[in-house]
Amino acid sequence: MAEDSSEIVREMAESVAATNLKSLADAPAFYNNLAFGNAVSHQQLMNNIMASSFQAMMAVSQAATAKAIESLISTQPSEGVVDIAGAQQLIKGAQTTPPVTGQ
C-alpha cells in the first residue's frame, strides 16, 4: 500500500505543478485581455460623456439663439434705434485714446 500511496502523491504533485505552470503561462494573456477590455470600456465611457456634453452644449446654443431671435422680433423700431445709438456710443468710447497719465 505504501508504494501505491507514494505513486498517488507523485501524480498529484505533478498535476498540481502542471496546473500551476499553466496558470503562470496564461497570466500574461489574461491580464493583457483584461487591460484591453478596461481600455475599451474607458473609451466607451469617454465617448458617452463627450456625446452628452455635446448634446447639452447644443441645447444651450439653441436656447440662446431662440432667445436672441425672440428679442429681435419683439423689439419695436423705435427701441432698436435707441439700442443702436447706445452701441455706437460704446464703440466711440472704446475707440478714443485714453488720456496721458502722470509718469
Number of C-alpha atoms within 10 A of each C-alpha: 6 7 8 9 10 11 12 12 12 12 12 12 12 12 12 12 12 12 12 12 12 11 12 11 11 11 12 11 11 12 11 11 12 12 12 12 12 12 12 12 12 12 12 12 12 12 12 12 12 12 12 12 12 12 12 12 12 12 12 12 12 12 12 12 12 12 12 12 12 11 11 12 9 10 13 10 10 8 11 12 12 11 13 11 12 12 12 12 12 11 11 10 11 10 9 8 7 8 6 6 5 4 3
